Amino acid sequence: MEEMKLKGPTMVLLVSNLEDSIEYYKKLGFKYELIGGPDIQHVHMSRDTVTFILHPAKNKSDVKPFSSVEGGLYFDAFCYTDVRRILEEFKTKGIEIVKGPDLNDFFSEFTIKDPDGYRISFGG
């Protein structure tokens, strides 16, 4: 019997403007997919094994990235990858880097910020 494996994780991001968020994640190289039925719909934005579920907030004041609250970390999501390669890709696309890049032989990292202030770090 094959070993059971978990995939993901998948994070839900409550967003203030769904179309703006979709365009931002497309610019990052994520693919768009509308999911759900007539009562509940949301958008999956996926790249490789990373998926963000974008769900529109009924009230913009409900959008509060963890990184923006006192005591929160400096990122809301962390993706392990080849940092130098994705950094170059994002630079060519004009993606703003809000922290770093910190590049060294031990562990490299940088952070971007989406339209709602969600901070995504890339490290490896």
Backbone atoms as SQL, in Angstrom:
CREATE TABLE atoms (id INTEGER PRIMARY KEY, chain TEXT, resi INTEGER, resn TEXT, atom TEXT, x REAL, y REAL, z REAL);
INSERT INTO atoms VALUES
  (1, 'A', 1, 'MET', 'N', 0.840, -1.179, 0.000),
  (2, 'A', 1, 'MET', 'CA', 0.000, 0.000, 0.000),
  (3, 'A', 1, 'MET', 'C', 0.889, 1.248, 0.000),
  (4, 'A', 2, 'GLU', 'N', 0.565, 2.178, -0.871),
  (5, 'A', 2, 'GLU', 'CA', 1.335, 3.425, -0.987),
  (6, 'A', 2, 'GLU', 'C', 1.104, 4.311, 0.231),
  (7, 'A', 3, 'GLU', 'N', 2.177, 4.959, 0.655),
  (8, 'A', 3, 'GLU', 'CA', 2.099, 5.867, 1.796),
  (9, 'A', 3, 'GLU', 'C', 1.193, 7.056, 1.470),
  (10, 'A', 4, 'MET', 'N', 0.340, 7.405, 2.434),
  (11, 'A', 4, 'MET', 'CA', -0.527, 8.565, 2.259),
  (12, 'A', 4, 'MET', 'C', 0.309, 9.833, 2.402),
  (13, 'A', 5, 'LYS', 'N', 0.085, 10.802, 1.526),
  (14, 'A', 5, 'LYS', 'CA', 0.811, 12.074, 1.582),
  (15, 'A', 5, 'LYS', 'C', -0.176, 13.216, 1.575),
  (16, 'A', 6, 'LEU', 'N', 0.138, 14.222, 2.353),
  (17, 'A', 6, 'LEU', 'CA', -0.634, 15.453, 2.322),
  (18, 'A', 6, 'LEU', 'C', -0.067, 16.342, 1.232),
  (19, 'A', 7, 'LYS', 'N', -0.906, 17.133, 0.615),
  (20, 'A', 7, 'LYS', 'CA', -0.452, 18.099, -0.378),
  (21, 'A', 7, 'LYS', 'C', -0.809, 19.488, 0.123),
  (22, 'A', 8, 'GLY', 'N', -0.094, 20.469, -0.360),
  (23, 'A', 8, 'GLY', 'CA', -0.419, 21.828, 0.044),
  (24, 'A', 8, 'GLY', 'C', 0.660, 22.392, 0.937),
  (25, 'A', 9, 'PRO', 'N', 0.325, 23.211, 1.882),
  (26, 'A', 9, 'PRO', 'CA', -1.024, 23.587, 2.278),
  (27, 'A', 9, 'PRO', 'C', -1.627, 24.608, 1.331),
  (28, 'A', 10, 'THR', 'N', -2.913, 24.801, 1.495),
  (29, 'A', 10, 'THR', 'CA', -3.628, 25.817, 0.753),
  (30, 'A', 10, 'THR', 'C', -4.088, 26.860, 1.758),
  (31, 'A', 11, 'MET', 'N', -3.831, 28.114, 1.463),
  (32, 'A', 11, 'MET', 'CA', -4.206, 29.196, 2.378),
  (33, 'A', 11, 'MET', 'C', -5.364, 29.986, 1.806),
  (34, 'A', 12, 'VAL', 'N', -6.281, 30.385, 2.692),
  (35, 'A', 12, 'VAL', 'CA', -7.369, 31.270, 2.299),
  (36, 'A', 12, 'VAL', 'C', -6.945, 32.706, 2.596),
  (37, 'A', 13, 'LEU', 'N', -7.033, 33.547, 1.585),
  (38, 'A', 13, 'LEU', 'CA', -6.743, 34.970, 1.745),
  (39, 'A', 13, 'LEU', 'C', -8.033, 35.747, 1.515),
  (40, 'A', 14, 'LEU', 'N', -8.504, 36.424, 2.530),
  (41, 'A', 14, 'LEU', 'CA', -9.667, 37.279, 2.416),
  (42, 'A', 14, 'LEU', 'C', -9.210, 38.568, 1.743),
  (43, 'A', 15, 'VAL', 'N', -9.790, 38.903, 0.601),
  (44, 'A', 15, 'VAL', 'CA', -9.295, 40.035, -0.188),
  (45, 'A', 15, 'VAL', 'C', -10.354, 41.115, -0.350),
  (46, 'A', 16, 'SER', 'N', -9.890, 42.360, -0.484),
  (47, 'A', 16, 'SER', 'CA', -10.809, 43.493, -0.594),
  (48, 'A', 16, 'SER', 'C', -11.287, 43.711, -2.023),
  (49, 'A', 17, 'ASN', 'N', -10.458, 43.362, -3.019),
  (50, 'A', 17, 'ASN', 'CA', -10.829, 43.521, -4.421),
  (51, 'A', 17, 'ASN', 'C', -10.348, 42.283, -5.169),
  (52, 'A', 18, 'LEU', 'N', -11.286, 41.399, -5.466),
  (53, 'A', 18, 'LEU', 'CA', -10.945, 40.106, -6.058),
  (54, 'A', 18, 'LEU', 'C', -10.205, 40.252, -7.383),
  (55, 'A', 19, 'GLU', 'N', -10.675, 41.148, -8.253),
  (56, 'A', 19, 'GLU', 'CA', -10.041, 41.302, -9.569),
  (57, 'A', 19, 'GLU', 'C', -8.601, 41.798, -9.456),
  (58, 'A', 20, 'ASP', 'N', -8.348, 42.759, -8.562),
  (59, 'A', 20, 'ASP', 'CA', -6.977, 43.245, -8.354),
  (60, 'A', 20, 'ASP', 'C', -6.066, 42.121, -7.872),
  (61, 'A', 21, 'SER', 'N', -6.580, 41.322, -6.941),
  (62, 'A', 21, 'SER', 'CA', -5.779, 40.214, -6.402),
  (63, 'A', 21, 'SER', 'C', -5.500, 39.163, -7.471),
  (64, 'A', 22, 'ILE', 'N', -6.504, 38.842, -8.268),
  (65, 'A', 22, 'ILE', 'CA', -6.313, 37.861, -9.351),
  (66, 'A', 22, 'ILE', 'C', -5.210, 38.339, -10.291),
  (67, 'A', 23, 'GLU', 'N', -5.265, 39.596, -10.704),
  (68, 'A', 23, 'GLU', 'CA', -4.254, 40.119, -11.626),
  (69, 'A', 23, 'GLU', 'C', -2.855, 40.099, -11.003),
  (70, 'A', 24, 'TYR', 'N', -2.758, 40.418, -9.723),
  (71, 'A', 24, 'TYR', 'CA', -1.457, 40.406, -9.046),
  (72, 'A', 24, 'TYR', 'C', -0.863, 38.994, -9.036),
  (73, 'A', 25, 'TYR', 'N', -1.666, 38.009, -8.650),
  (74, 'A', 25, 'TYR', 'CA', -1.151, 36.640, -8.576),
  (75, 'A', 25, 'TYR', 'C', -0.860, 36.068, -9.964),
  (76, 'A', 26, 'LYS', 'N', -1.616, 36.478, -10.967),
  (77, 'A', 26, 'LYS', 'CA', -1.291, 36.076, -12.347),
  (78, 'A', 26, 'LYS', 'C', 0.091, 36.625, -12.729),
  (79, 'A', 27, 'LYS', 'N', 0.378, 37.873, -12.332),
  (80, 'A', 27, 'LYS', 'CA', 1.677, 38.476, -12.628),
  (81, 'A', 27, 'LYS', 'C', 2.813, 37.687, -11.974),
  (82, 'A', 28, 'LEU', 'N', 2.511, 37.070, -10.818),
  (83, 'A', 28, 'LEU', 'CA', 3.502, 36.234, -10.129),
  (84, 'A', 28, 'LEU', 'C', 3.652, 34.854, -10.775),
  (85, 'A', 29, 'GLY', 'N', 2.850, 34.568, -11.774),
  (86, 'A', 29, 'GLY', 'CA', 2.937, 33.277, -12.458),
  (87, 'A', 29, 'GLY', 'C', 1.947, 32.241, -11.955),
  (88, 'A', 30, 'PHE', 'N', 0.957, 32.665, -11.159),
  (89, 'A', 30, 'PHE', 'CA', -0.059, 31.741, -10.661),
  (90, 'A', 30, 'PHE', 'C', -1.161, 31.587, -11.692),
  (91, 'A', 31, 'LYS', 'N', -1.753, 30.398, -11.721),
  (92, 'A', 31, 'LYS', 'CA', -2.849, 30.109, -12.643),
  (93, 'A', 31, 'LYS', 'C', -4.190, 30.280, -11.919),
  (94, 'A', 32, 'TYR', 'N', -5.182, 30.781, -12.646),
  (95, 'A', 32, 'TYR', 'CA', -6.511, 31.095, -12.128),
  (96, 'A', 32, 'TYR', 'C', -7.464, 29.923, -12.331),
  (97, 'A', 33, 'GLU', 'N', -8.282, 29.655, -11.297),
  (98, 'A', 33, 'GLU', 'CA', -9.358, 28.668, -11.438),
  (99, 'A', 33, 'GLU', 'C', -10.514, 29.078, -10.529),
  (100, 'A', 34, 'LEU', 'N', -11.714, 29.203, -11.108),
  (101, 'A', 34, 'LEU', 'CA', -12.913, 29.504, -10.330),
  (102, 'A', 34, 'LEU', 'C', -13.447, 28.191, -9.775),
  (103, 'A', 35, 'ILE', 'N', -13.706, 28.156, -8.465),
  (104, 'A', 35, 'ILE', 'CA', -14.135, 26.934, -7.776),
  (105, 'A', 35, 'ILE', 'C', -15.454, 27.211, -7.063),
  (106, 'A', 36, 'GLY', 'N', -16.266, 26.185, -6.911),
  (107, 'A', 36, 'GLY', 'CA', -17.472, 26.299, -6.099),
  (108, 'A', 36, 'GLY', 'C', -18.731, 26.213, -6.918),
  (109, 'A', 37, 'GLY', 'N', -19.833, 26.338, -6.194),
  (110, 'A', 37, 'GLY', 'CA', -21.140, 26.234, -6.824),
  (111, 'A', 37, 'GLY', 'C', -21.881, 27.544, -6.777),
  (112, 'A', 38, 'PRO', 'N', -23.184, 27.474, -6.902),
  (113, 'A', 38, 'PRO', 'CA', -23.970, 28.707, -6.974),
  (114, 'A', 38, 'PRO', 'C', -23.973, 29.506, -5.665),
  (115, 'A', 39, 'ASP', 'N', -23.811, 28.848, -4.533),
  (116, 'A', 39, 'ASP', 'CA', -23.881, 29.550, -3.247),
  (117, 'A', 39, 'ASP', 'C', -22.532, 30.058, -2.762),
  (118, 'A', 40, 'ILE', 'N', -21.489, 29.293, -2.970),
  (119, 'A', 40, 'ILE', 'CA', -20.154, 29.689, -2.502),
  (120, 'A', 40, 'ILE', 'C', -19.178, 29.549, -3.659),
  (121, 'A', 41, 'GLN', 'N', -18.567, 30.651, -4.026),
  (122, 'A', 41, 'GLN', 'CA', -17.540, 30.629, -5.059),
  (123, 'A', 41, 'GLN', 'C', -16.306, 31.330, -4.526),
  (124, 'A', 42, 'HIS', 'N', -15.179, 30.812, -4.921),
  (125, 'A', 42, 'HIS', 'CA', -13.918, 31.479, -4.625),
  (126, 'A', 42, 'HIS', 'C', -12.947, 31.129, -5.738),
  (127, 'A', 43, 'VAL', 'N', -11.794, 31.737, -5.683),
  (128, 'A', 43, 'VAL', 'CA', -10.812, 31.577, -6.746),
  (129, 'A', 43, 'VAL', 'C', -9.583, 30.874, -6.205),
  (130, 'A', 44, 'HIS', 'N', -9.123, 29.874, -6.929),
  (131, 'A', 44, 'HIS', 'CA', -7.842, 29.243, -6.625),
  (132, 'A', 44, 'HIS', 'C', -6.784, 29.879, -7.515),
  (133, 'A', 45, 'MET', 'N', -5.692, 30.327, -6.910),
  (134, 'A', 45, 'MET', 'CA', -4.534, 30.811, -7.653),
  (135, 'A', 45, 'MET', 'C', -3.400, 29.853, -7.294),
  (136, 'A', 46, 'SER', 'N', -2.907, 29.102, -8.280),
  (137, 'A', 46, 'SER', 'CA', -1.935, 28.046, -8.017),
  (138, 'A', 46, 'SER', 'C', -0.701, 28.180, -8.880),
  (139, 'A', 47, 'ARG', 'N', 0.420, 27.860, -8.259),
  (140, 'A', 47, 'ARG', 'CA', 1.688, 27.760, -8.970),
  (141, 'A', 47, 'ARG', 'C', 2.443, 26.611, -8.333),
  (142, 'A', 48, 'ASP', 'N', 2.731, 25.611, -9.140),
  (143, 'A', 48, 'ASP', 'CA', 3.368, 24.384, -8.651),
  (144, 'A', 48, 'ASP', 'C', 2.498, 23.803, -7.533),
  (145, 'A', 49, 'THR', 'N', 3.036, 23.604, -6.322),
  (146, 'A', 49, 'THR', 'CA', 2.226, 23.026, -5.246),
  (147, 'A', 49, 'THR', 'C', 1.711, 24.076, -4.263),
  (148, 'A', 50, 'VAL', 'N', 1.827, 25.355, -4.610),
  (149, 'A', 50, 'VAL', 'CA', 1.326, 26.436, -3.755),
  (150, 'A', 50, 'VAL', 'C', -0.021, 26.909, -4.305),
  (151, 'A', 51, 'THR', 'N', -1.033, 26.939, -3.442),
  (152, 'A', 51, 'THR', 'CA', -2.350, 27.443, -3.834),
  (153, 'A', 51, 'THR', 'C', -2.836, 28.437, -2.795),
  (154, 'A', 52, 'PHE', 'N', -3.293, 29.577, -3.276),
  (155, 'A', 52, 'PHE', 'CA', -3.961, 30.555, -2.438),
  (156, 'A', 52, 'PHE', 'C', -5.421, 30.586, -2.881),
  (157, 'A', 53, 'ILE', 'N', -6.332, 30.457, -1.913),
  (158, 'A', 53, 'ILE', 'CA', -7.753, 30.615, -2.199),
  (159, 'A', 53, 'ILE', 'C', -8.082, 32.068, -1.917),
  (160, 'A', 54, 'LEU', 'N', -8.489, 32.787, -2.949),
  (161, 'A', 54, 'LEU', 'CA', -8.878, 34.184, -2.794),
  (162, 'A', 54, 'LEU', 'C', -10.383, 34.241, -2.594),
  (163, 'A', 55, 'HIS', 'N', -10.791, 34.852, -1.497),
  (164, 'A', 55, 'HIS', 'CA', -12.209, 34.951, -1.187),
  (165, 'A', 55, 'HIS', 'C', -12.539, 36.411, -0.895),
  (166, 'A', 56, 'PRO', 'N', -13.542, 36.965, -1.573),
  (167, 'A', 56, 'PRO', 'CA', -13.856, 38.382, -1.382),
  (168, 'A', 56, 'PRO', 'C', -14.443, 38.662, 0.002),
  (169, 'A', 57, 'ALA', 'N', -13.923, 39.691, 0.647),
  (170, 'A', 57, 'ALA', 'CA', -14.441, 40.114, 1.951),
  (171, 'A', 57, 'ALA', 'C', -15.728, 40.908, 1.745),
  (172, 'A', 58, 'LYS', 'N', -16.686, 40.690, 2.610),
  (173, 'A', 58, 'LYS', 'CA', -17.911, 41.504, 2.555),
  (174, 'A', 58, 'LYS', 'C', -17.609, 42.914, 3.039),
  (175, 'A', 59, 'ASN', 'N', -16.694, 43.024, 4.019),
  (176, 'A', 59, 'ASN', 'CA', -16.286, 44.323, 4.560),
  (177, 'A', 59, 'ASN', 'C', -14.776, 44.444, 4.442),
  (178, 'A', 60, 'LYS', 'N', -14.310, 45.488, 3.764),
  (179, 'A', 60, 'LYS', 'CA', -12.864, 45.671, 3.573),
  (180, 'A', 60, 'LYS', 'C', -12.115, 45.717, 4.890),
  (181, 'A', 61, 'SER', 'N', -12.762, 46.170, 5.952),
  (182, 'A', 61, 'SER', 'CA', -12.106, 46.255, 7.260),
  (183, 'A', 61, 'SER', 'C', -11.806, 44.869, 7.841),
  (184, 'A', 62, 'ASP', 'N', -12.425, 43.819, 7.278),
  (185, 'A', 62, 'ASP', 'CA', -12.161, 42.456, 7.749),
  (186, 'A', 62, 'ASP', 'C', -10.836, 41.900, 7.233),
  (187, 'A', 63, 'VAL', 'N', -10.253, 42.546, 6.228),
  (188, 'A', 63, 'VAL', 'CA', -8.981, 42.080, 5.660),
  (189, 'A', 63, 'VAL', 'C', -7.850, 42.545, 6.567),
  (190, 'A', 64, 'LYS', 'N', -7.278, 41.591, 7.302),
  (191, 'A', 64, 'LYS', 'CA', -6.210, 41.904, 8.265),
  (192, 'A', 64, 'LYS', 'C', -5.127, 40.838, 8.158),
  (193, 'A', 65, 'PRO', 'N', -4.134, 41.074, 7.307),
  (194, 'A', 65, 'PRO', 'CA', -3.043, 40.111, 7.222),
  (195, 'A', 65, 'PRO', 'C', -2.374, 39.919, 8.583),
  (196, 'A', 66, 'PHE', 'N', -2.021, 38.689, 8.888),
  (197, 'A', 66, 'PHE', 'CA', -1.347, 38.351, 10.141),
  (198, 'A', 66, 'PHE', 'C', -0.085, 39.186, 10.327),
  (199, 'A', 67, 'SER', 'N', 0.601, 39.471, 9.234),
  (200, 'A', 67, 'SER', 'CA', 1.850, 40.245, 9.301),
  (201, 'A', 67, 'SER', 'C', 1.614, 41.690, 9.718),
  (202, 'A', 68, 'SER', 'N', 0.372, 42.157, 9.666),
  (203, 'A', 68, 'SER', 'CA', 0.086, 43.553, 9.983),
  (204, 'A', 68, 'SER', 'C', -0.353, 43.773, 11.432),
  (205, 'A', 69, 'VAL', 'N', -0.568, 42.704, 12.186),
  (206, 'A', 69, 'VAL', 'CA', -1.019, 42.865, 13.567),
  (207, 'A', 69, 'VAL', 'C', 0.167, 42.808, 14.522),
  (208, 'A', 70, 'GLU', 'N', 0.023, 43.491, 15.644),
  (209, 'A', 70, 'GLU', 'CA', 1.092, 43.498, 16.647),
  (210, 'A', 70, 'GLU', 'C', 1.365, 42.067, 17.100),
  (211, 'A', 71, 'GLY', 'N', 2.626, 41.701, 17.092),
  (212, 'A', 71, 'GLY', 'CA', 3.018, 40.347, 17.469),
  (213, 'A', 71, 'GLY', 'C', 3.031, 39.369, 16.318),
  (214, 'A', 72, 'GLY', 'N', 2.568, 39.793, 15.130),
  (215, 'A', 72, 'GLY', 'CA', 2.571, 38.914, 13.963),
  (216, 'A', 72, 'GLY', 'C', 3.973, 38.790, 13.380),
  (217, 'A', 73, 'LEU', 'N', 4.199, 37.752, 12.606),
  (218, 'A', 73, 'LEU', 'CA', 5.464, 37.584, 11.904),
  (219, 'A', 73, 'LEU', 'C', 5.546, 38.582, 10.756),
  (220, 'A', 74, 'TYR', 'N', 6.699, 38.644, 10.106),
  (221, 'A', 74, 'TYR', 'CA', 6.870, 39.569, 8.980),
  (222, 'A', 74, 'TYR', 'C', 6.325, 38.988, 7.684),
  (223, 'A', 75, 'PHE', 'N', 5.768, 37.783, 7.727),
  (224, 'A', 75, 'PHE', 'CA', 5.165, 37.183, 6.533),
  (225, 'A', 75, 'PHE', 'C', 3.870, 36.475, 6.920),
  (226, 'A', 76, 'ASP', 'N', 2.999, 36.330, 5.900),
  (227, 'A', 76, 'ASP', 'CA', 1.742, 35.598, 6.069),
  (228, 'A', 76, 'ASP', 'C', 1.828, 34.210, 5.449),
  (229, 'A', 77, 'ALA', 'N', 2.683, 34.075, 4.458),
  (230, 'A', 77, 'ALA', 'CA', 2.897, 32.787, 3.792),
  (231, 'A', 77, 'ALA', 'C', 4.379, 32.674, 3.462),
  (232, 'A', 78, 'PHE', 'N', 4.894, 31.449, 3.496),
  (233, 'A', 78, 'PHE', 'CA', 6.303, 31.218, 3.200),
  (234, 'A', 78, 'PHE', 'C', 6.399, 30.113, 2.157),
  (235, 'A', 79, 'CYS', 'N', 7.153, 30.376, 1.094),
  (236, 'A', 79, 'CYS', 'CA', 7.338, 29.409, 0.020),
  (237, 'A', 79, 'CYS', 'C', 8.823, 29.059, -0.082),
  (238, 'A', 80, 'TYR', 'N', 9.143, 27.783, -0.013),
  (239, 'A', 80, 'TYR', 'CA', 10.519, 27.327, -0.192),
  (240, 'A', 80, 'TYR', 'C', 10.769, 27.127, -1.679),
  (241, 'A', 81, 'THR', 'N', 11.889, 27.679, -2.155),
  (242, 'A', 81, 'THR', 'CA', 12.164, 27.625, -3.587),
  (243, 'A', 81, 'THR', 'C', 13.619, 27.988, -3.856),
  (244, 'A', 82, 'ASP', 'N', 13.976, 28.032, -5.124),
  (245, 'A', 82, 'ASP', 'CA', 15.275, 28.539, -5.561),
  (246, 'A', 82, 'ASP', 'C', 15.171, 30.064, -5.551),
  (247, 'A', 83, 'VAL', 'N', 15.660, 30.668, -4.475),
  (248, 'A', 83, 'VAL', 'CA', 15.447, 32.098, -4.224),
  (249, 'A', 83, 'VAL', 'C', 16.015, 32.968, -5.332),
  (250, 'A', 84, 'ARG', 'N', 17.226, 32.702, -5.749),
  (251, 'A', 84, 'ARG', 'CA', 17.857, 33.559, -6.751),
  (252, 'A', 84, 'ARG', 'C', 17.092, 33.545, -8.078),
  (253, 'A', 85, 'ARG', 'N', 16.606, 32.387, -8.474),
  (254, 'A', 85, 'ARG', 'CA', 15.875, 32.293, -9.739),
  (255, 'A', 85, 'ARG', 'C', 14.535, 33.020, -9.684),
  (256, 'A', 86, 'ILE', 'N', 13.786, 32.827, -8.595),
  (257, 'A', 86, 'ILE', 'CA', 12.477, 33.487, -8.537),
  (258, 'A', 86, 'ILE', 'C', 12.636, 34.987, -8.299),
  (259, 'A', 87, 'LEU', 'N', 13.698, 35.379, -7.607),
  (260, 'A', 87, 'LEU', 'CA', 13.980, 36.802, -7.416),
  (261, 'A', 87, 'LEU', 'C', 14.221, 37.476, -8.767),
  (262, 'A', 88, 'GLU', 'N', 15.013, 36.854, -9.607),
  (263, 'A', 88, 'GLU', 'CA', 15.264, 37.414, -10.945),
  (264, 'A', 88, 'GLU', 'C', 13.979, 37.474, -11.761),
  (265, 'A', 89, 'GLU', 'N', 13.170, 36.418, -11.684),
  (266, 'A', 89, 'GLU', 'CA', 11.892, 36.403, -12.406),
  (267, 'A', 89, 'GLU', 'C', 11.007, 37.566, -11.960),
  (268, 'A', 90, 'PHE', 'N', 10.881, 37.744, -10.645),
  (269, 'A', 90, 'PHE', 'CA', 10.023, 38.805, -10.124),
  (270, 'A', 90, 'PHE', 'C', 10.574, 40.187, -10.464),
  (271, 'A', 91, 'LYS', 'N', 11.885, 40.340, -10.448),
  (272, 'A', 91, 'LYS', 'CA', 12.484, 41.634, -10.809),
  (273, 'A', 91, 'LYS', 'C', 12.136, 41.999, -12.247),
  (274, 'A', 92, 'THR', 'N', 12.202, 41.016, -13.159),
  (275, 'A', 92, 'THR', 'CA', 11.884, 41.305, -14.562),
  (276, 'A', 92, 'THR', 'C', 10.416, 41.663, -14.739),
  (277, 'A', 93, 'LYS', 'N', 9.553, 41.220, -13.812),
  (278, 'A', 93, 'LYS', 'CA', 8.125, 41.523, -13.879),
  (279, 'A', 93, 'LYS', 'C', 7.766, 42.784, -13.097),
  (280, 'A', 94, 'GLY', 'N', 8.752, 43.414, -12.460),
  (281, 'A', 94, 'GLY', 'CA', 8.500, 44.635, -11.716),
  (282, 'A', 94, 'GLY', 'C', 7.797, 44.429, -10.383),
  (283, 'A', 95, 'ILE', 'N', 7.920, 43.244, -9.802),
  (284, 'A', 95, 'ILE', 'CA', 7.306, 42.962, -8.500),
  (285, 'A', 95, 'ILE', 'C', 8.127, 43.647, -7.415),
  (286, 'A', 96, 'GLU', 'N', 7.466, 44.416, -6.544),
  (287, 'A', 96, 'GLU', 'CA', 8.162, 45.128, -5.475),
  (288, 'A', 96, 'GLU', 'C', 8.595, 44.171, -4.367),
  (289, 'A', 97, 'ILE', 'N', 9.857, 44.280, -3.990),
  (290, 'A', 97, 'ILE', 'CA', 10.404, 43.512, -2.873),
  (291, 'A', 97, 'ILE', 'C', 10.321, 44.413, -1.643),
  (292, 'A', 98, 'VAL', 'N', 9.638, 43.954, -0.569),
  (293, 'A', 98, 'VAL', 'CA', 9.457, 44.805, 0.610),
  (294, 'A', 98, 'VAL', 'C', 10.409, 44.444, 1.758),
  (295, 'A', 99, 'LYS', 'N', 11.073, 43.286, 1.660),
  (296, 'A', 99, 'LYS', 'CA', 12.070, 42.892, 2.659),
  (297, 'A', 99, 'LYS', 'C', 13.112, 42.051, 1.957),
  (298, 'A', 100, 'GLY', 'N', 14.384, 42.405, 2.177),
  (299, 'A', 100, 'GLY', 'CA', 15.459, 41.682, 1.518),
  (300, 'A', 100, 'GLY', 'C', 15.736, 42.279, 0.149),
  (301, 'A', 101, 'PRO', 'N', 16.385, 41.541, -0.713),
  (302, 'A', 101, 'PRO', 'CA', 16.748, 40.139, -0.515),
  (303, 'A', 101, 'PRO', 'C', 17.975, 39.980, 0.370),
  (304, 'A', 102, 'ASP', 'N', 17.937, 38.947, 1.168),
  (305, 'A', 102, 'ASP', 'CA', 19.085, 38.530, 1.958),
  (306, 'A', 102, 'ASP', 'C', 19.608, 37.261, 1.291),
  (307, 'A', 103, 'LEU', 'N', 20.719, 37.398, 0.585),
  (308, 'A', 103, 'LEU', 'CA', 21.276, 36.279, -0.179),
  (309, 'A', 103, 'LEU', 'C', 22.591, 35.831, 0.438),
  (310, 'A', 104, 'ASN', 'N', 22.684, 34.547, 0.764),
  (311, 'A', 104, 'ASN', 'CA', 23.944, 33.978, 1.244),
  (312, 'A', 104, 'ASN', 'C', 23.955, 32.487, 0.959),
  (313, 'A', 105, 'ASP', 'N', 25.033, 31.818, 1.309),
  (314, 'A', 105, 'ASP', 'CA', 25.167, 30.392, 0.998),
  (315, 'A', 105, 'ASP', 'C', 24.417, 29.499, 1.975),
  (316, 'A', 106, 'PHE', 'N', 23.999, 30.043, 3.131),
  (317, 'A', 106, 'PHE', 'CA', 23.302, 29.232, 4.133),
  (318, 'A', 106, 'PHE', 'C', 21.800, 29.214, 3.878),
  (319, 'A', 107, 'PHE', 'N', 21.180, 30.394, 3.839),
  (320, 'A', 107, 'PHE', 'CA', 19.736, 30.497, 3.607),
  (321, 'A', 107, 'PHE', 'C', 19.446, 31.882, 3.051),
  (322, 'A', 108, 'SER', 'N', 18.767, 31.933, 1.923),
  (323, 'A', 108, 'SER', 'CA', 18.436, 33.200, 1.276),
  (324, 'A', 108, 'SER', 'C', 16.935, 33.428, 1.353),
  (325, 'A', 109, 'GLU', 'N', 16.549, 34.716, 1.322),
  (326, 'A', 109, 'GLU', 'CA', 15.137, 35.018, 1.524),
  (327, 'A', 109, 'GLU', 'C', 14.804, 36.435, 1.045),
  (328, 'A', 110, 'PHE', 'N', 13.558, 36.612, 0.589),
  (329, 'A', 110, 'PHE', 'CA', 13.024, 37.945, 0.325),
  (330, 'A', 110, 'PHE', 'C', 11.509, 37.883, 0.479),
  (331, 'A', 111, 'THR', 'N', 10.884, 39.061, 0.591),
  (332, 'A', 111, 'THR', 'CA', 9.449, 39.139, 0.837),
  (333, 'A', 111, 'THR', 'C', 8.806, 40.147, -0.107),
  (334, 'A', 112, 'ILE', 'N', 7.613, 39.778, -0.615),
  (335, 'A', 112, 'ILE', 'CA', 6.800, 40.672, -1.429),
  (336, 'A', 112, 'ILE', 'C', 5.496, 40.954, -0.682),
  (337, 'A', 113, 'LYS', 'N', 4.697, 41.901, -1.198),
  (338, 'A', 113, 'LYS', 'CA', 3.426, 42.241, -0.552),
  (339, 'A', 113, 'LYS', 'C', 2.352, 42.394, -1.615),
  (340, 'A', 114, 'ASP', 'N', 1.226, 41.705, -1.426),
  (341, 'A', 114, 'ASP', 'CA', 0.133, 41.773, -2.403),
  (342, 'A', 114, 'ASP', 'C', -0.723, 43.024, -2.167),
  (343, 'A', 115, 'PRO', 'N', -1.747, 43.258, -3.003),
  (344, 'A', 115, 'PRO', 'CA', -2.547, 44.487, -2.881),
  (345, 'A', 115, 'PRO', 'C', -3.237, 44.683, -1.527),
  (346, 'A', 116, 'ASP', 'N', -3.493, 43.603, -0.796),
  (347, 'A', 116, 'ASP', 'CA', -4.135, 43.709, 0.524),
  (348, 'A', 116, 'ASP', 'C', -3.136, 43.720, 1.675),
  (349, 'A', 117, 'GLY', 'N', -1.863, 43.697, 1.357),
  (350, 'A', 117, 'GLY', 'CA', -0.848, 43.734, 2.401),
  (351, 'A', 117, 'GLY', 'C', -0.391, 42.372, 2.876),
  (352, 'A', 118, 'TYR', 'N', -0.878, 41.290, 2.267),
  (353, 'A', 118, 'TYR', 'CA', -0.373, 39.958, 2.621),
  (354, 'A', 118, 'TYR', 'C', 1.074, 39.872, 2.169),
  (355, 'A', 119, 'ARG', 'N', 1.936, 39.480, 3.087),
  (356, 'A', 119, 'ARG', 'CA', 3.373, 39.371, 2.798),
  (357, 'A', 119, 'ARG', 'C', 3.712, 37.915, 2.563),
  (358, 'A', 120, 'ILE', 'N', 4.346, 37.675, 1.408),
  (359, 'A', 120, 'ILE', 'CA', 4.748, 36.320, 1.034),
  (360, 'A', 120, 'ILE', 'C', 6.260, 36.304, 0.941),
  (361, 'A', 121, 'SER', 'N', 6.865, 35.423, 1.735),
  (362, 'A', 121, 'SER', 'CA', 8.318, 35.289, 1.717),
  (363, 'A', 121, 'SER', 'C', 8.704, 34.059, 0.912),
  (364, 'A', 122, 'PHE', 'N', 9.850, 34.186, 0.257),
  (365, 'A', 122, 'PHE', 'CA', 10.418, 33.089, -0.530),
  (366, 'A', 122, 'PHE', 'C', 11.805, 32.827, 0.032),
  (367, 'A', 123, 'GLY', 'N', 12.064, 31.571, 0.382),
  (368, 'A', 123, 'GLY', 'CA', 13.342, 31.256, 0.994),
  (369, 'A', 123, 'GLY', 'C', 13.828, 29.881, 0.614),
  (370, 'A', 124, 'GLY', 'N', 15.122, 29.693, 0.817),
  (371, 'A', 124, 'GLY', 'CA', 15.717, 28.390, 0.548),
  (372, 'A', 124, 'GLY', 'C', 17.206, 28.461, 0.596);
